[in-house]
Amino acid sequence: MSSTPTHNELFERHKTAVLIPTYNNAGTLAAVIKDALSYTHHVIVVNDGATDATPEILGQFPGIQVVSYSPNRGKGIALRRGFAFAAQQGYENVITMDADGQHFADDLPNMLQQVAEKPGALIIGARNLHQENMPGKNTFANKFSNFWFYVNTGLKAPDTQSGYRVYPLKLINKIRFFCTKYEFEVEVIVRSAWRGIKVDWTPVKVYYPPAEERVSHFQPFRDFSRISVLNTVLVTVALLYIKPRDLVRFLLKKENWKKMWKEEVLRADESNGRKAAAIGFGVFMGIIPIWGFQLFVAMLLSIRFKLNKALVFLAAHISTPPLTPLVIFASFITGRIWMGQTAKDLLFTNGFSLASIRDNMLQYVLGAITLAIGAGILAGLVSWGLLASFRRKRN
């Protein structure tokens, strides 16, 4: 007759340890360690250059594993060194808890259950951000971080700043990180999502003591500034590399084309007006003079305005070869209506110079914008008429 495995046996089965980074948390550290040990003896504490009674407190728990160094380097370094140490000891996952007493050890079984159900995923404990004593600055900072996480990854997150997490070490340790302090916890989830690591959330409890009892090493101006700079860098990388890369990868898979045709182009639940709007917008984006970025911008805006992405994508190809020369020529001719007596009949008729390039470019840009608007409206109207007729006959 088999018995139910203990929590510690489950930690061992899943090769998981509890990782607690700490810096000058002498008032709460002992209780946090004691609570974690009530579930498993696989506990690792990273002493990030503490200058209080932390070494003496750690000496009271001979069964735990300790990583110590000096001086203080920041939470990001503490976590990264903890990850490396845990991997060296043979662990495949760590569950991180803060040493300030905010996290409850009785959530560990739930976090461990996530390891079993979602192997290889980075799991974040989502806190209740509206409970008593929750600092207002924390709520604002979390909403701010959640917004930029969505911009960078396309994933909607309930909580991106919780330190109660499950990290899959084999996948995480393949990424070279750069951040050293609190902003590391933003970098790690964004870059993990970019790597294809599943990021998910599970509810956890959190305790925030009254303001007069609270101990925090988070420095609002400095750390918030570092997070803002990090988000600026991440957004730039996402726009210039990650988003185009993901689009190319998506288009290279044949099954995605079939799925897009069935679920987007042929969507029976979408109105004629919505389909026509997507086609008209796609034609507009295909002609607008932002060469090299037309499809990318078209896809981003179609997501933002909830248009049929497949129809936008297909319609935007109006300017691809062999139609490109015709679109450019039509744009140039259309631009004549804005140039008056300075309008040109042919490109560079007065010779090749910076002035002629400027004059001809102005005529082309004005014409392309005008043509894009006109062609987009016309394509939308024609599409709506054809769809109305075709769908009525089919029905």
C-alpha positions in Angstrom: 0.0 0.0 0.0 1.6 3.3 -1.1 1.6 6.3 1.1 1.2 9.9 0.1 4.6 11.5 -0.5 5.7 14.2 1.9 6.3 17.8 0.7 10.1 17.2 1.1 9.8 14.0 -1.0 8.0 16.0 -3.7 10.8 18.6 -3.7 13.3 15.9 -4.2 11.3 14.2 -6.9 11.1 17.4 -8.9 14.7 18.4 -8.0 13.5 21.7 -6.6 15.0 23.9 -3.8 13.8 27.0 -2.1 16.1 30.0 -2.8 16.1 32.9 -0.4 18.2 36.0 -1.3 18.8 38.3 1.7 20.4 41.6 2.5 20.1 43.0 6.1 16.8 41.2 6.9 17.9 40.1 10.3 14.5 40.9 11.8 12.5 38.4 9.6 15.1 36.0 8.1 15.0 33.4 10.8 11.2 33.1 10.6 11.3 32.8 6.8 13.9 30.1 6.9 12.1 28.2 9.7 8.8 28.3 7.7 10.5 27.1 4.5 12.2 24.2 6.4 8.8 23.0 7.6 8.2 22.0 4.0 11.6 20.9 2.8 15.2 20.8 3.9 16.3 21.8 0.4 16.8 25.5 1.3 19.5 27.8 -0.2 20.1 31.2 1.3 22.2 33.8 -0.6 23.8 36.3 1.8 24.2 39.3 -0.4 26.9 41.1 1.6 24.7 41.7 4.7 26.2 43.9 7.4 23.7 43.0 10.2 23.3 39.8 12.2 22.6 37.7 9.1 25.7 35.4 9.5 24.8 34.6 13.1 21.2 33.8 12.1 22.3 31.5 9.3 24.5 29.7 11.8 21.4 28.7 13.7 20.3 26.5 10.7 23.1 24.0 9.9 20.9 22.1 7.5 20.6 24.8 4.9 22.9 25.6 2.1 24.5 29.1 2.1 26.1 31.3 -0.5 27.9 34.3 1.0 30.0 37.1 -0.5 30.8 40.8 0.2 30.1 43.6 -0.5 26.4 43.9 -1.3 25.8 43.5 -5.1 22.1 43.7 -5.5 19.2 41.3 -5.8 19.9 40.5 -9.4 23.4 39.3 -8.6 22.1 37.4 -5.6 19.5 35.5 -7.7 22.0 34.8 -10.5 24.6 33.4 -8.1 21.8 31.4 -6.4 20.8 29.9 -9.7 24.3 28.9 -10.6 24.9 27.3 -7.2 21.6 25.4 -7.3 22.4 24.0 -10.7 25.8 22.9 -9.5 24.0 21.0 -6.6 21.9 19.2 -9.2 18.6 21.1 -8.8 16.5 21.7 -11.9 14.2 24.3 -10.4 14.2 26.8 -7.6 11.3 28.6 -5.8 12.4 32.0 -4.8 11.0 33.7 -1.6 11.8 37.1 -0.3 13.5 37.3 3.1 11.4 40.2 4.4 8.5 38.0 5.5 6.1 39.0 2.7 5.7 35.5 1.3 3.9 32.7 3.1 5.6 29.3 3.1 2.2 27.5 3.0 2.1 28.6 -0.7 5.1 26.4 -1.4 3.0 23.2 -2.2 1.0 25.2 -4.8 4.2 26.5 -6.4 5.6 23.0 -6.4 2.4 21.8 -8.0 3.0 24.3 -10.8 6.4 22.6 -11.3 4.7 19.3 -11.8 2.0 20.5 -14.0 4.0 23.0 -16.1 7.6 21.7 -16.4 10.0 24.1 -17.9 7.8 27.1 -17.2 8.7 30.3 -15.3 5.9 30.7 -12.7 5.2 34.0 -10.9 3.1 34.2 -7.7 0.4 36.8 -8.4 -0.4 38.9 -5.4 -3.6 40.6 -4.4 -2.5 44.2 -5.1 -5.6 45.7 -3.4 -5.2 44.3 0.1 -4.7 46.2 3.3 -1.4 48.0 3.8 -0.3 47.5 0.2 1.9 50.5 -0.5 0.5 52.8 -3.2 3.9 53.1 -4.9 4.0 49.3 -5.3 0.6 49.2 -7.0 1.6 52.0 -9.5 5.0 50.4 -10.1 3.5 47.0 -10.8 0.9 48.4 -13.3 3.7 50.3 -15.0 5.8 47.2 -15.2 2.8 45.1 -16.4 2.1 47.6 -19.2 5.7 47.5 -20.6 5.8 43.7 -20.2 2.8 43.5 -22.5 4.5 45.9 -25.0 7.6 43.8 -25.0 6.1 40.3 -25.1 2.4 40.6 -26.1 1.5 38.8 -22.8 -1.0 40.2 -20.3 0.3 39.9 -16.8 -1.4 40.3 -13.4 1.9 40.8 -11.5 5.4 41.2 -12.9 7.2 42.3 -9.8 6.4 39.5 -7.4 9.5 37.8 -6.1 7.7 34.5 -5.3 8.6 32.6 -8.4 9.5 29.2 -9.9 12.6 29.3 -12.1 13.5 26.4 -14.5 17.2 26.4 -14.1 18.3 24.5 -17.2 16.5 27.1 -19.4 17.2 30.2 -17.4 21.0 29.5 -17.0 21.3 29.5 -20.8 20.5 33.2 -21.0 23.2 35.8 -20.3 21.7 38.5 -18.1 23.0 42.0 -17.6 20.9 43.6 -14.8 22.2 43.3 -11.2 19.6 44.9 -8.9 15.8 44.9 -8.7 15.3 45.4 -12.4 16.7 41.9 -13.0 13.3 40.5 -12.1 11.8 42.4 -15.1 14.7 41.5 -17.5 14.4 37.8 -16.6 10.7 37.4 -17.4 10.9 39.5 -20.6 13.9 37.7 -22.0 12.6 34.3 -21.0 9.4 35.0 -22.9 11.5 36.0 -25.9 13.4 32.7 -25.6 10.1 30.8 -25.8 10.0 29.9 -22.1 6.4 29.7 -20.9 5.7 32.4 -18.4 2.6 31.8 -16.2 1.0 33.0 -13.0 -0.6 31.4 -9.9 -2.3 33.2 -7.0 -0.3 33.6 -3.8 -0.8 35.4 -0.5 1.3 38.3 0.6 1.8 40.1 3.9 2.5 43.8 4.0 3.1 45.1 7.6 2.1 48.6 8.5 4.3 51.4 7.1 6.1 52.0 10.4 7.2 48.3 10.6 8.1 47.9 7.0 11.8 47.3 6.0 12.6 47.7 2.3 15.8 48.2 0.4 14.0 49.4 -2.7 15.0 53.0 -3.5 12.1 54.5 -5.4 14.0 57.1 -7.5 17.1 55.1 -8.3 15.5 51.7 -8.8 12.5 53.1 -10.7 14.9 55.0 -13.0 16.9 51.8 -13.6 13.7 49.9 -14.5 12.6 52.7 -16.8 16.0 52.6 -18.6 15.7 48.8 -18.9 12.2 49.1 -20.4 13.5 51.6 -23.0 16.2 49.2 -24.0 13.8 46.2 -24.1 11.2 48.0 -26.2 13.9 49.1 -28.7 15.1 45.5 -29.0 11.6 44.2 -29.3 10.6 46.6 -32.1 13.9 46.2 -34.1 14.5 42.5 -33.6 12.1 40.4 -31.6 8.8 41.4 -33.3 10.2 41.0 -36.8 11.9 37.7 -35.9 8.6 36.3 -34.5 6.7 37.4 -37.6 9.2 35.7 -39.9 9.1 32.5 -37.8 5.3 32.5 -37.9 5.2 33.0 -41.7 7.7 30.3 -42.4 5.5 27.6 -40.9 3.0 26.1 -43.4 0.5 25.2 -40.7 0.3 28.8 -39.6 -0.9 29.8 -43.1 -3.6 27.2 -43.1 -4.7 28.2 -39.6 -4.7 31.9 -40.6 -6.8 31.2 -43.7 -9.3 29.2 -41.8 -9.6 31.2 -38.6 -9.0 34.7 -39.9 -9.8 35.1 -43.6 -12.8 32.8 -43.6 -14.2 33.8 -40.2 -17.9 33.5 -40.5 -18.6 35.4 -37.3 -17.0 38.6 -38.6 -19.1 41.3 -40.3 -18.6 42.5 -43.8 -17.7 45.9 -42.5 -14.9 44.6 -40.3 -13.5 42.5 -43.1 -13.7 45.4 -45.5 -12.0 47.7 -43.0 -9.1 45.2 -42.6 -8.7 45.0 -46.4 -8.8 48.8 -46.8 -6.4 49.3 -44.0 -4.0 46.7 -45.5 -4.0 48.5 -48.9 -3.3 51.8 -47.1 -0.4 50.3 -45.2 1.0 48.7 -48.4 1.2 52.0 -50.2 2.2 54.4 -47.3 5.9 55.4 -47.9 7.5 53.7 -44.9 9.4 51.1 -47.0 10.9 48.2 -45.0 8.4 48.7 -42.1 5.1 48.5 -43.9 4.2 45.0 -42.9 5.6 45.3 -39.4 3.6 48.4 -38.6 0.5 47.0 -40.3 0.6 43.9 -38.1 1.2 45.9 -34.9 -1.7 48.3 -35.7 -4.0 45.5 -36.7 -3.5 43.9 -33.3 -4.0 47.3 -31.6 -7.3 48.0 -33.4 -8.4 44.4 -33.4 -8.6 44.1 -37.2 -8.5 40.8 -39.1 -4.7 40.3 -39.2 -4.7 37.9 -42.1 -6.7 40.2 -44.3 -4.5 43.2 -43.4 -1.4 41.1 -44.1 -2.6 39.9 -47.5 -3.9 43.3 -48.6 -0.7 45.0 -47.6 1.1 43.0 -50.3 -0.3 45.4 -52.9 3.1 47.0 -53.1 5.3 43.9 -53.4 7.0 42.9 -56.7 6.0 43.0 -59.5 3.6 45.7 -58.4 6.2 47.9 -56.7 7.2 50.0 -59.7 3.5 50.6 -60.6 2.8 51.8 -57.0 5.8 54.1 -57.0 4.9 55.5 -60.4 1.3 56.0 -59.5 2.3 57.7 -56.2 4.6 60.0 -58.2 1.9 60.9 -60.7 -0.6 61.5 -57.9 1.8 63.9 -56.2 1.5 66.2 -59.1 -1.7 67.6 -57.7 0.2 69.0 -54.7 3.2 70.4 -56.6 1.5 72.9 -58.9 3.9 74.3 -61.4 6.9 72.5 -59.9 5.4 69.1 -60.6 7.7 66.7 -62.5 6.7 64.4 -65.3 9.7 62.1 -65.0 12.2 61.4 -62.2 15.3 63.6 -62.2 14.6 65.3 -65.5 16.8 68.2 -64.4 19.8 66.0 -63.6 20.9 64.0 -60.6 21.6 66.2 -57.5 20.6 66.5 -53.9 18.1 69.2 -54.9 16.4 67.0 -57.5 16.2 64.1 -55.1 14.6 66.3 -52.5 12.1 67.8 -55.0 11.2 64.4 -56.5 11.0 62.8 -53.1 8.5 65.4 -51.8 6.3 64.8 -54.8 6.5 61.0 -54.3 5.8 61.2 -50.5 2.8 63.5 -50.9 1.5 61.4 -53.8 2.0 58.1 -51.9 0.1 59.4 -48.8 -2.7 60.6 -51.0 -2.8 57.4 -53.0 -2.7 55.3 -49.9 -5.8 57.1 -48.4 -7.7 56.9 -51.7 -6.8 53.4 -52.5 -7.6 52.2 -49.0 -11.0 53.8 -49.0 -11.8 52.4 -52.5 -10.6 48.9 -51.6 -12.7 48.9 -48.4 -15.8 50.0 -50.3 -15.3 47.5 -53.1 -14.6 44.7 -50.7 -17.7 45.5 -48.6 -19.8 45.4 -51.8 -18.3 42.1 -53.0 -18.6 40.5 -49.5 -22.2 41.6 -49.1 -23.1 40.1 -52.5 -21.1 36.9 -52.1 -22.3 36.1 -48.6 -25.9 36.9 -49.5 -25.8 34.5 -52.5 -24.0 31.8 -50.5 -26.6 32.0 -47.7 
